Amino acid sequence: MTRIFIPKDVAALAIGADKVAKKIAEIAAARRLDVTVVRTGSRGMFFLEPLVEVETAAGRIGYGPVAPADVPALFDADFLNGGAHSLRIGRPEDHPYLARQTRLTFARCGITDPLSLVDYAELGGWRGLKRAIEMGPPAIVNEVTQSGLRGRGGAGFPTGIKWKTVADTQADRKYVVCNADEGDSGTFADRMVMEGDPFMLIEGMTIAAIAVGATKGFVYCRSEYPHAIRTFNEALRLARCGGWLGPDVAGSKHSFDIELRVGAGAYVCGEETALLDSLEGKRGIVRAKPPLPAHKGLFQRPTVVNNVLSFAAVPFILAEGGKAYADFGMGRSRGTMPIQIAGNVRYGGLFETAFGLTLGEIVNDIGGGTLSGRPVRAVQCGGPLGAYFPPSLFDTPFDYEAFTARDGLIGHGGVVVFDDTVDMAQMARFAMEFCAIESCGKCTPCRIGAVRGKEVIERIMLGTNVDANITLLEDLCQTMKFGSLCALGGFVPYPVMSALRHYPEDFRPRAAAVAAE
Amino acid sequence: MAASASDNEARPGKSGGNMPNMAVFDEARAQEIIAEHIGLEGPLLPILHAFNEEFGYVDDAAVPLIAQALNITRAEVHGVLTFYHDFRRVPAGRHMLKICRAEACQSRGSEDVARRCLSELGVDWHQTTRDGELTVEPVYCLGLCASGPAALLDDEPLGQLDPKKLAGAVEEVCGS
């Protein structure tokens, strides 16, 4: 029997993975070949999807991107034994895109059946949890602190300190909440974890629960991810059946269970306090801090709120030790970051690597420049609230502090590439428009500022009192940056101001620009 | 097909196609849904989602029922219902097309794909085609950021779209 691996990650499904799988099964049946199709997560090389892998004597051999029409030729080329074909990429792990990565969090993604407890355990799963149970809560917190792990959702707050705060707070009930409201454009790493290696997230949250003494966990996943929701709910069911969740986690005295909750299309619920209000059944309105969620979080109880990628990093840290994780990275940015290379880029996908690569290396060497073949003009890092970087800043290392020093943010690790056809005034206008649509409405700078910001940019685009309106826009951005309650209104000045600073020509009257050429 | 605002498209009771979730609002069934979820911690969003799925929208008549069961005011239920983009207060078309408008898809030409699609259907964002087949909503990121322009047609993800490919997918689901 030959095993064939085909991703069921939504990024593969969106470009025909199911049709390819069906075609392979049909032809194998017609030719009376003994094959089993295993559906996996994605390796994260989206330019090769649908990527079909075949288990051969020489290891797994990949073919991609495979269209349904290619399938008969693949059989004719004896792909079941790794035969030569123009789509053959060899062993995926030898492909330069994967070979250059350091995959700690995404070590299993794309290799295994995400819903196989056997596969998970065989490839190192649960080792972190077992060690955590042996070492006990204070030692777990120490290990995470020593790893230098910082919140991967965007804020970069040290995870160990957050956990210690919750562990040290007395309460009758504590919660662990996973922020899976991955709303940033250009990001898909949380989704890939939930679809491709869901038990890792369950393991990470369970370790957190033991560390802080929580008995209930929630994953708040955005409704735009229906496939991730289905896979993760099934993973929860299997984990309960396997004894990894429930009244005696992995045979220990710890009780912990997780419930998946679905958001309802509000971007602001990615902000942790709005997320907590939403979980409680309220409007997703940002809370003023303090109190911190670590002291008074969900239902006013001490709550650990971390991003999917933060929890997903924890099983490795517990299994291999905090130091092993901290050995990767630079400065105060320790460990690896799953960078998501997206937008108009030739080799888009997930690239997990230690902090420190420059933006230029990410966009040009790894991403291969634009898909359109035109020059790169702008790169937006950190989602819709992240700054636009021009190629002149491509020497910026991918590191929390280095990006802050250049008035940007790495956020959740999304890198969106634009070619030279982009209109940066239009992108600035879009940033304000998006903020206006998604503002929770609690604070004035965000609620009204975003609407006024969009109007001012529209006036600039029409060439009305351009200099005065640019001054007004800069002033408004200052107000929003320092006067908003949370990062939505507070960070929307990043894309707007960076567009204005680096691409001033796009904000000059169009008629004049055309005349000048 | 001519445009018609979704607000005028209230056609409860019309069901068919592949969307089994369109039903007439039914108070007994509504009470059952509430009862199924009331034991959850923070049950309001799960209840509203369940209404959305069962009936295709959340009928105004559901608001006092939910308020009563959760011991909160109707204003509070209304506040939550109207805060979130997902909860519909009028039924949608039999099929739902969500086209991504976020930056990563924009960089790959999604705005042009969306404009062409809306123009061919004769609707604007948030509207339903006059025959009640299809509602088109914007969505801000489907996590298909290296495979755009992207859309979600009912539950089917679509990537690397161009105007022709999207039109074909719509036709396949809705008929011509």
Interface residues (C-beta under 8 A of the other chain):
Chain A: V10 A11 L13 A14 I15 F46 F47 E49 E182 G183 D184 S185 G186 T187 F188 D190 R191 K216 S223 E224 Y225 P226 H227 A228 E259 R261 V262 G263 A264 G265 A266 Y267 S278 L279 E280 G281 K282 R283 G284 F299 Q340 I341 A342 G343 N344 V345 G348 G349 L371 Q380 P384 G414 V416 V417 F418 D419 V422 M427 F430 F434 I437 E438 C440
Chain B: L40 E41 G42 P43 L44 L45 P46 L48 H49 L70 E76 G79 V80 F83 Y84 H85 D86 F87 K98 A102 E103 A104 C105 Q106 S107 R108 V139 Y140 C141 L142 G143 L144 C145 A146 S147 G148 A150 L152 D155 E156 P157 L158 G159 Q160
